[in-house]
């Protein structure tokens, strides 16, 4: 099973959250989830709306890192 880890696009630090890939590309994934960056200098917050597993995999690199 593959796991995609989320990272902040602004400061490049881990958001300490991951998504386990299920293989169903068209179902909504993590709809309405708010993810905040944990560093004290970065105040970035991301709300995932209408994301499917395909969208997450498109943004991920070869190492399983997805920058939001």
Beta strands, then each sheet from edge to edge (+ up, - down):
strand 1: 3-7
strand 2: 14-20
strand 3: 33-36
strand 4: 45-48
strand 5: 65-67
sheet 1: 2+ 1- 5-
sheet 2: 3+ 4-
end
